Amino acid sequence: MVAEGYTQVEGVDFDGTFAHLARLEAIRLLLGLYAKNVVKKFGLEKANPKRTPRATDIKIGNNEDGILVDQSLSGV
C-alpha cells in the first residue's frame, strides 16, 4: 500500500532516507552559530566579565527538617 501522491520504488528505503528527524550534531551546530551571531550582534566579545559580589551577611542554618536554609528568609 502506498500513500496518495507517492510512488513505491523497489530497493529504496524511504524510512531511512527521508527521515524527519534532525541529528543532534546538526542542532548543536545551529545553536552554536546562532550564539556566535548573538555575541557579535550585541558586541559581547569586547565585554569585560565581572564577578558577582558575594553576600557576607547571610545567616545559613538548619531548619527543623535538617535542611540548610537562609535564616533571615525563614524567620528562624
N, CA, C and O atoms as a Tinker XYZ file with bonds, in Angstrom:
   304  protein
     1  N      0.848000   -1.173000    0.000000    73     2
     2  CA     0.000000    0.000000    0.000000    64     1     3
     3  C      0.898000    1.242000    0.000000    63     2     4     5
     4  O      1.876000    1.316000    0.744000    81     3
     5  N      0.551000    2.200000   -0.837000    73     3     6
     6  CA     1.326000    3.436000   -0.963000    64     5     7
     7  C      0.388000    4.609000   -0.726000    63     6     8     9
     8  O     -0.745000    4.616000   -1.207000    81     7
     9  N      0.871000    5.614000    0.027000    73     7    10
    10  CA     0.050000    6.797000    0.290000    64     9    11
    11  C     -0.206000    7.552000   -1.001000    63    10    12    13
    12  O      0.567000    7.463000   -1.955000    81    11
    13  N     -1.284000    8.284000   -1.017000    73    11    14
    14  CA    -1.675000    9.020000   -2.208000    64    13    15
    15  C     -0.625000   10.084000   -2.551000    63    14    16    17
    16  O     -0.195000   10.837000   -1.677000    81    15
    17  N     -0.224000   10.142000   -3.794000    73    15    18
    18  CA     0.746000   11.127000   -4.242000    64    17    19
    19  C      2.181000   10.626000   -4.194000    63    18    20    21
    20  O      3.095000   11.341000   -4.605000    81    19
    21  N      2.395000    9.426000   -3.704000    73    19    22
    22  CA     3.732000    8.859000   -3.622000    64    21    23
    23  C      3.809000    7.604000   -4.480000    63    22    24    25
    24  O      2.795000    6.959000   -4.745000    81    23
    25  N      5.000000    7.271000   -4.903000    73    23    26
    26  CA     5.198000    6.054000   -5.674000    64    25    27
    27  C      6.097000    5.116000   -4.905000    63    26    28    29
    28  O      6.932000    5.545000   -4.109000    81    27
    29  N      5.920000    3.836000   -5.149000    73    27    30
    30  CA     6.717000    2.834000   -4.487000    64    29    31
    31  C      7.864000    2.447000   -5.412000    63    30    32    33
    32  O      7.644000    2.061000   -6.560000    81    31
    33  N      9.079000    2.552000   -4.908000    73    31    34
    34  CA    10.262000    2.230000   -5.704000    64    33    35
    35  C     10.965000    1.076000   -5.023000    63    34    36    37
    36  O     11.243000    1.126000   -3.825000    81    35
    37  N     11.249000    0.047000   -5.782000    73    35    38
    38  CA    11.884000   -1.136000   -5.216000    64    37    39
    39  C     13.354000   -0.845000   -4.889000    63    38    40    41
    40  O     14.071000   -0.275000   -5.710000    81    39
    41  N     13.796000   -1.234000   -3.699000    73    39    42
    42  CA    15.186000   -1.072000   -3.310000    64    41    43
    43  C     15.499000    0.233000   -2.608000    63    42    44    45
    44  O     16.641000    0.432000   -2.191000    81    43
    45  N     14.529000    1.140000   -2.456000    73    43    46
    46  CA    14.762000    2.412000   -1.779000    64    45    47
    47  C     14.100000    2.361000   -0.411000    63    46    48    49
    48  O     12.901000    2.106000   -0.305000    81    47
    49  N     14.872000    2.600000    0.624000    73    47    50
    50  CA    14.347000    2.616000    1.989000    64    49    51
    51  C     13.946000    4.047000    2.317000    63    50    52    53
    52  O     14.785000    4.855000    2.714000    81    51
    53  N     12.669000    4.358000    2.153000    73    51    54
    54  CA    12.199000    5.721000    2.368000    64    53    55
    55  C     12.240000    6.111000    3.840000    63    54    56    57
    56  O     12.420000    7.284000    4.168000    81    55
    57  N     12.074000    5.133000    4.728000    73    55    58
    58  CA    12.120000    5.446000    6.161000    64    57    59
    59  C     13.508000    5.909000    6.575000    63    58    60    61
    60  O     13.635000    6.844000    7.365000    81    59
    61  N     14.546000    5.271000    6.056000    73    59    62
    62  CA    15.907000    5.645000    6.421000    64    61    63
    63  C     16.417000    6.843000    5.631000    63    62    64    65
    64  O     17.208000    7.629000    6.154000    81    63
    65  N     15.990000    6.998000    4.405000    73    63    66
    66  CA    16.492000    8.061000    3.541000    64    65    67
    67  C     15.811000    9.389000    3.809000    63    66    68    69
    68  O     16.468000   10.430000    3.797000    81    67
    69  N     14.528000    9.374000    4.047000    73    67    70
    70  CA    13.762000   10.596000    4.184000    64    69    71
    71  C     13.182000   10.744000    5.596000    63    70    72    73
    72  O     12.027000   11.139000    5.758000    81    71
    73  N     13.978000   10.430000    6.600000    73    71    74
    74  CA    13.509000   10.551000    7.980000    64    73    75
    75  C     13.339000   12.025000    8.337000    63    74    76    77
    76  O     14.120000   12.869000    7.897000    81    75
    77  N     12.329000   12.327000    9.125000    73    75    78
    78  CA    12.032000   13.702000    9.515000    64    77    79
    79  C     12.649000   14.053000   10.864000    63    78    80    81
    80  O     12.045000   14.781000   11.652000    81    79
    81  N     13.820000   13.552000   11.128000    73    79    82
    82  CA    14.494000   13.819000   12.389000    64    81    83
    83  C     15.774000   14.587000   12.140000    63    82    84    85
    84  O     16.503000   14.313000   11.187000    81    83
    85  N     16.039000   15.538000   12.993000    73    83    86
    86  CA    17.299000   16.280000   12.901000    64    85    87
    87  C     18.304000   15.594000   13.814000    63    86    88    89
    88  O     17.963000   15.192000   14.926000    81    87
    89  N     19.503000   15.464000   13.361000    73    87    90
    90  CA    20.543000   14.849000   14.180000    64    89    91
    91  C     20.984000   15.839000   15.249000    63    90    92    93
    92  O     20.952000   17.053000   15.050000    81    91
    93  N     21.390000   15.295000   16.373000    73    91    94
    94  CA    21.801000   16.126000   17.496000    64    93    95
    95  C     22.986000   17.009000   17.126000    63    94    96    97
    96  O     23.079000   18.148000   17.584000    81    95
    97  N     23.884000   16.496000   16.306000    73    95    98
    98  CA    25.041000   17.291000   15.882000    64    97    99
    99  C     24.611000   18.507000   15.071000    63    98   100   101
   100  O     25.202000   19.579000   15.202000    81    99
   101  N     23.597000   18.350000   14.242000    73    99   102
   102  CA    23.109000   19.469000   13.434000    64   101   103
   103  C     22.463000   20.530000   14.310000    63   102   104   105
   104  O     22.666000   21.725000   14.094000    81   103
   105  N     21.689000   20.103000   15.293000    73   103   106
   106  CA    21.057000   21.061000   16.203000    64   105   107
   107  C     22.113000   21.800000   17.001000    63   106   108   109
   108  O     22.015000   23.013000   17.187000    81   107
   109  N     23.131000   21.075000   17.478000    73   107   110
   110  CA    24.205000   21.696000   18.249000    64   109   111
   111  C     24.960000   22.712000   17.396000    63   110   112   113
   112  O     25.319000   23.786000   17.879000    81   111
   113  N     25.200000   22.378000   16.137000    73   111   114
   114  CA    25.900000   23.282000   15.227000    64   113   115
   115  C     25.097000   24.555000   15.003000    63   114   116   117
   116  O     25.649000   25.654000   15.055000    81   115
   117  N     23.802000   24.414000   14.755000    73   115   118
   118  CA    22.964000   25.591000   14.517000    64   117   119
   119  C     22.862000   26.475000   15.754000    63   118   120   121
   120  O     22.885000   27.701000   15.640000    81   119
   121  N     22.750000   25.869000   16.939000    73   119   122
   122  CA    22.706000   26.670000   18.164000    64   121   123
   123  C     24.026000   27.390000   18.405000    63   122   124   125
   124  O     24.039000   28.525000   18.881000    81   123
   125  N     25.130000   26.737000   18.078000    73   123   126
   126  CA    26.437000   27.378000   18.229000    64   125   127
   127  C     26.600000   28.564000   17.297000    63   126   128   129
   128  O     27.108000   29.611000   17.698000    81   127
   129  N     26.172000   28.402000   16.061000    73   127   130
   130  CA    26.257000   29.510000   15.101000    64   129   131
   131  C     25.347000   30.664000   15.520000    63   130   132   133
   132  O     25.711000   31.831000   15.381000    81   131
   133  N     24.161000   30.329000   16.034000    73   131   134
   134  CA    23.244000   31.371000   16.496000    64   133   135
   135  C     23.847000   32.132000   17.669000    63   134   136   137
   136  O     23.798000   33.362000   17.708000    81   135
   137  N     24.414000   31.403000   18.623000    73   135   138
   138  CA    25.013000   32.060000   19.792000    64   137   139
   139  C     26.183000   32.942000   19.382000    63   138   140   141
   140  O     26.361000   34.029000   19.930000    81   139
   141  N     26.979000   32.485000   18.426000    73   139   142
   142  CA    28.112000   33.285000   17.950000    64   141   143
   143  C     27.621000   34.586000   17.312000    63   142   144   145
   144  O     28.217000   35.643000   17.516000    81   143
   145  N     26.541000   34.508000   16.545000    73   143   146
   146  CA    25.985000   35.702000   15.915000    64   145   147
   147  C     25.401000   36.659000   16.952000    63   146   148   149
   148  O     25.508000   37.874000   16.790000    81   147
   149  N     24.791000   36.140000   18.006000    73   147   150
   150  CA    24.239000   36.993000   19.057000    64   149   151
   151  C     25.373000   37.721000   19.768000    63   150   152   153
   152  O     25.256000   38.909000   20.072000    81   151
   153  N     26.466000   37.016000   20.034000    73   151   154
   154  CA    27.611000   37.639000   20.704000    64   153   155
   155  C     28.158000   38.779000   19.857000    63   154   156   157
   156  O     28.460000   39.852000   20.378000    81   155
   157  N     28.286000   38.552000   18.558000    73   155   158
   158  CA    28.786000   39.610000   17.669000    64   157   159
   159  C     27.793000   40.761000   17.560000    63   158   160   161
   160  O     28.189000   41.927000   17.560000    81   159
   161  N     26.502000   40.437000   17.467000    73   159   162
   162  CA    25.476000   41.461000   17.271000    64   161   163
   163  C     25.450000   42.462000   18.426000    63   162   164   165
   164  O     25.320000   43.665000   18.199000    81   163
   165  N     25.571000   41.981000   19.644000    73   163   166
   166  CA    25.495000   42.846000   20.799000    64   165   167
   167  C     26.857000   43.283000   21.317000    63   166   168   169
   168  O     26.937000   43.935000   22.359000    81   167
   169  N     27.928000   42.938000   20.612000    73   167   170
   170  CA    29.259000   43.377000   20.987000    64   169   171
   171  C     29.770000   42.760000   22.273000    63   170   172   173
   172  O     30.552000   43.386000   22.990000    81   171
   173  N     29.347000   41.551000   22.577000    73   171   174
   174  CA    29.734000   40.920000   23.835000    64   173   175
   175  C     31.139000   40.355000   23.812000    63   174   176   177
   176  O     31.678000   40.019000   24.867000    81   175
   177  N     31.756000   40.239000   22.632000    73   175   178
   178  CA    33.123000   39.718000   22.596000    64   177   179
   179  C     34.107000   40.706000   23.208000    63   178   180   181
   180  O     35.212000   40.325000   23.594000    81   179
   181  N     33.708000   41.985000   23.299000    73   179   182
   182  CA    34.563000   43.014000   23.898000    64   181   183
   183  C     34.211000   43.258000   25.366000    63   182   184   185
   184  O     34.852000   44.072000   26.030000    81   183
   185  N     33.208000   42.567000   25.867000    73   183   186
   186  CA    32.745000   42.803000   27.233000    64   185   187
   187  C     33.773000   42.319000   28.243000    63   186   188   189
   188  O     34.469000   41.328000   28.025000    81   187
   189  N     33.850000   43.038000   29.344000    73   187   190
   190  CA    34.747000   42.688000   30.430000    64   189   191
   191  C     33.935000   41.944000   31.492000    63   190   192   193
   192  O     33.095000   42.556000   32.153000    81   191
   193  N     34.163000   40.640000   31.671000    73   191   194
   194  CA    33.341000   39.904000   32.634000    64   193   195
   195  C     33.586000   40.364000   34.056000    63   194   196   197
   196  O     34.723000   40.644000   34.434000    81   195
   197  N     32.545000   40.443000   34.834000    73   195   198
   198  CA    32.615000   40.868000   36.229000    64   197   199
   199  C     32.165000   39.722000   37.113000    63   198   200   201
   200  O     31.328000   38.908000   36.723000    81   199
   201  N     32.728000   39.673000   38.297000    73   199   202
   202  CA    32.297000   38.676000   39.267000    64   201   203
   203  C     31.157000   39.257000   40.085000    63   202   204   205
   204  O     31.139000   40.452000   40.379000    81   203
   205  N     30.222000   38.421000   40.443000    73   203   206
   206  CA    29.117000   38.846000   41.277000    64   205   207
   207  C     29.598000   38.922000   42.719000    63   206   208   209
   208  O     30.189000   37.966000   43.221000    81   207
   209  N     29.357000   40.036000   43.390000    73   207   210
   210  CA    29.817000   40.133000   44.784000    64   209   211
   211  C     29.084000   39.127000   45.659000    63   210   212   213
   212  O     27.887000   38.892000   45.495000    81   211
   213  N     29.814000   38.548000   46.577000    73   211   214
   214  CA    29.247000   37.554000   47.469000    64   213   215
   215  C     28.651000   38.249000   48.690000    63   214   216   217
   216  O     29.272000   39.137000   49.273000    81   215
   217  N     27.460000   37.844000   49.067000    73   215   218
   218  CA    26.829000   38.407000   50.251000    64   217   219
   219  C     27.517000   37.845000   51.492000    63   218   220   221
   220  O     27.739000   36.638000   51.590000    81   219
   221  N     27.853000   38.719000   52.435000    73   219   222
   222  CA    28.554000   38.283000   53.640000    64   221   223
   223  C     27.657000   38.281000   54.866000    63   222   224   225
   224  O     28.073000   37.836000   55.936000    81   223
   225  N     26.425000   38.774000   54.725000    73   223   226
   226  CA    25.559000   38.866000   55.892000    64   225   227
   227  C     24.465000   37.804000   55.918000    63   226   228   229
   228  O     23.480000   37.958000   56.639000    81   227
   229  N     24.618000   36.742000   55.151000    73   227   230
   230  CA    23.613000   35.684000   55.120000    64   229   231
   231  C     23.852000   34.742000   56.287000    63   230   232   233
   232  O     24.976000   34.292000   56.510000    81   231
   233  N     22.805000   34.448000   57.024000    73   231   234
   234  CA    22.896000   33.511000   58.140000    64   233   235
   235  C     22.259000   32.197000   57.700000    63   234   236   237
   236  O     21.037000   32.085000   57.610000    81   235
   237  N     23.095000   31.214000   57.429000    73   235   238
   238  CA    22.600000   29.923000   56.972000    64   237   239
   239  C     22.628000   28.953000   58.144000    63   238   240   241
   240  O     23.627000   28.841000   58.854000    81   239
   241  N     21.528000   28.264000   58.332000    73   239   242
   242  CA    21.428000   27.281000   59.401000    64   241   243
   243  C     20.480000   26.175000   58.997000    63   242   244   245
   244  O     19.930000   26.185000   57.896000    81   243
   245  N     20.293000   25.228000   59.885000    73   243   246
   246  CA    19.399000   24.098000   59.620000    64   245   247
   247  C     18.005000   24.410000   60.130000    63   246   248   249
   248  O     17.844000   24.978000   61.211000    81   247
   249  N     16.998000   24.039000   59.352000    73   247   250
   250  CA    15.623000   24.170000   59.818000    64   249   251
   251  C     15.253000   22.918000   60.607000    63   250   252   253
   252  O     16.116000   22.081000   60.870000    81   251
   253  N     13.990000   22.777000   60.988000    73   251   254
   254  CA    13.590000   21.638000   61.797000    64   253   255
   255  C     13.712000   20.301000   61.071000    63   254   256   257
   256  O     13.758000   19.254000   61.716000    81   255
   257  N     13.766000   20.321000   59.729000    73   255   258
   258  CA    13.944000   19.088000   58.968000    64   257   259
   259  C     15.408000   18.775000   58.710000    63   258   260   261
   260  O     15.713000   17.732000   58.131000    81   259
   261  N     16.322000   19.643000   59.122000    73   259   262
   262  CA    17.742000   19.415000   58.924000    64   261   263
   263  C     18.261000   19.921000   57.590000    63   262   264   265
   264  O     19.376000   19.579000   57.197000    81   263
   265  N     17.480000   20.729000   56.887000    73   263   266
   266  CA    17.858000   21.258000   55.585000    64   265   267
   267  C     18.469000   22.643000   55.778000    63   266   268   269
   268  O     17.956000   23.454000   56.548000    81   267
   269  N     19.576000   22.907000   55.067000    73   267   270
   270  CA    20.223000   24.229000   55.162000    64   269   271
   271  C     19.351000   25.288000   54.511000    63   270   272   273
   272  O     18.951000   25.138000   53.357000    81   271
   273  N     19.051000   26.364000   55.244000    73   271   274
   274  CA    18.239000   27.457000   54.727000    64   273   275
   275  C     18.812000   28.780000   55.196000    63   274   276   277
   276  O     19.563000   28.842000   56.170000    81   275
   277  N     18.445000   29.836000   54.487000    73   275   278
   278  CA    18.803000   31.187000   54.898000    64   277   279
   279  C     17.858000   31.581000   56.023000    63   278   280   281
   280  O     16.653000   31.716000   55.807000    81   279
   281  N     18.399000   31.766000   57.222000    73   279   282
   282  CA    17.553000   32.013000   58.396000    64   281   283
   283  C     16.879000   33.383000   58.333000    63   282   284   285
   284  O     15.831000   33.579000   58.950000    81   283
   285  N     17.458000   34.327000   57.602000    73   283   286
   286  CA    16.812000   35.637000   57.505000    64   285   287
   287  C     15.529000   35.559000   56.689000    63   286   288   289
   288  O     14.635000   36.384000   56.872000    81   287
   289  N     15.422000   34.584000   55.792000    73   287   290
   290  CA    14.208000   34.424000   54.977000    64   289   291
   291  C     13.188000   33.517000   55.647000    63   290   292   293
   292  O     11.983000   33.683000   55.460000    81   291
   293  N     13.674000   32.556000   56.428000    73   291   294
   294  CA    12.761000   31.576000   57.009000    64   293   295
   295  C     12.144000   32.057000   58.318000    63   294   296   297
   296  O     11.161000   31.479000   58.779000    81   295
   297  N     12.700000   33.103000   58.924000    73   295   298
   298  CA    12.143000   33.625000   60.157000    64   297   299
   299  C     12.549000   32.819000   61.381000    63   298   300   301
   300  O     11.916000   32.927000   62.431000    81   299
   301  N     13.600000   32.011000   61.259000    73   299   302
   302  CA    14.056000   31.190000   62.388000    64   301   303
   303  C     14.931000   32.000000   63.300000    63   302   304
   304  O     15.414000   31.487000   64.310000    81   303
